[in-house]
Amino acid sequence: MTIKDIKYKAEKKFKRIKIRDDVWGFQVQSNAKFLKGISRKKIDELQTLFGFDFPWEYKEMLLIFSNIDTHLISINPDDETDIEYDRENLFYEYPEDYEKSRWIIDEINENKSIAELVLTEAGFDISKIVGYIPMHNHRVLVVFEDKYLSPVISAWGADIIMFGNNLKEYLKNELLRF
């Protein structure tokens, strides 16, 4: 499945989403669509900002889409009139969110041995890590020297797990589970 396929399937799922009022947390609203991707020039500028080249799959994703066109919504299960819209985007947008997303890099650095253990157990050579790209909330793309690698971890303090062995698997986990 390509990133374009994932985008297409996610938008089809978004059309059928029914907002749940029995769960806590933000949800994608019905009929959400992805915003147009960014240019190769902008990707080059972002690589300069981050200080490393991005994985091929991440570049492909950025060319195809950047985010969704609606805010996330949360309905309080204890009071359905208590509705909140998240002013944040589904995915971090750079360069605007660069500083705001650094907290997760700090958390990974504080729990580096756990992150490295998780990645090693998944079969990755941690000596080849060149950096991290926060994707969404506490999901982080791990960047390696080999630009064909694109694992995504979920990190919340010392609670770190694999969330996708590559970006496509992550996007399926994040977008197609609705």
N, C-alpha and C positions, 0 to 999 in steps of 0.2 A: 504494500500500500504506500503510495506516495504522499507527500505533504499536501499536495492539491487534493488528493482523495480524502484525506483526513479533514481538510477544510470543508469540502463539499458535504461529507457525511455529518460533520458537526453542525453545519448550518441546517441540514435537514432535520436533525434532532432538535435543534433550537426552535424550529417551527412548531414542534409538538410538545415542547416543555410545558408542564403545568407547575406553576409555583406552588411549592409545598408550604403549608402553614403549620406543619407539625414538627419542623426541624429548626434547630438554631443555625445561624450562619448565612452567609451571602450565597445567592444563587444567580445563575444566568437567567435573564428575562426571556420570555417567549419572543420569537422572531428576531433575535439578535443576529447580526451579520458581522462578518469580519471586515475590518477596514483594509484598504489597499496597502500593499507592502511599500517598502521604502526603496530608494534608488541604490545602485551599487556604490555611488559616490558617498552617500550617507553611511552605508555599511563600512566603507573604508575609514570614514571619520570616526565611527564608533570603535573600530578596531584600534585606532590610534588612542582614543580615550581610555580603553581598557588595557592597552599595552601588549596585546597579542592578537594573532589571527584567529578568527572564529572557525569552528568546525563547519564543514561543507553543508551539513543538514541545517544548521542554524542560519547560515547565509541564505539557503533556499527558503526557509520559513520566512525570514525577514523580507525577501523579495515578493513572496506570495501574500502574506498578511502581517499586520502589525498588532492588531488588537480587535476588540469587538466594539460595536457602535452604541452600546447601551451600558448604563451603570448596572452593577450587580444589585440585587434586592435582598433584604432580609425581613422576614415577618416574625414577630415575637410569638412563639407558640402559646404563651400564656395570655397574650392580648393581641388579637389579630388586627386591631386598629393601630398598633405600634409597628409602623413600617419605616424602614431605614434604607436609604440608597447609599451605596459605597461610592465615595468620590474617587476612589482608586480605580485603576483599570484592571482587567483580567490579567494582563501581562504587564510587567514593568516596561515603560517606554523610555528609551534613551535618546538623547543625553539627559532629558528632564529628570528622570528618576535615579540617576547614577548615585548621587549622595544619599538619597533616601533609602536605597537598597543595600547600602554598605553594611548595615547591621547584621545581615545574614552571613556575610563574609567574615565579619568579626566572630560570630558564633561558631562558624566552621573552624576558624583558626584557634579558638579557645578549646575546641573539641577535635582537634586535628587527628589525634591517634584513633579516635572512633571512626571518623570519616575515612581515614586511610584503611582501617580494618574492613569496613563495609565494602570499599572499592576493591581491595585485595581479594576478599572472599568472592567477589563477583568476577574476578579474573583480570582486573586491570592492573597495569604496572604503574604504581603511584609515583615512581621516580620520574615519570614522563608528564606529570601534571604541570601545566603552565599558568592556569588561573581558573577563575569561576565567574559565571554569569548568572546573577539572580534572575529567575524567570517569572515567578508568580509566588507571592506570599513567602513560603519557606521552601520552595522548590528551586534548585540550583543546578545549572548545566555545568558539568566538570569539563574543562578544556584541556586536552592533551596535545603533545607535539604532533601526533598523528591526527590529522584533521578529519579522518574517517570515523573517529571515535567521538561519541557525544552522549555519555551517560548522564542521567539526571538523578540527583539525590534529593531527599526531603530531609531537612534538618530543622529540628526544634530543640535548641540546647544540645544536650548529649544524646537525644533521641534522633538518630540518623539512620535512614533506611534507603535502599535503592528504590527509586520510583520509576525507573525505566533504564534498561541497558543501553538505550540510544534515544535520541530526541523523538523519533517517530513513535516509539513505544510509550514514551512519556506523554506525547500529545494525545495518543489514543486513550491512555489512562485518565488524563485530565479532561479531555473534551468529549469523548464518546461514551462515558459512563452515565451520562444523564438519561 
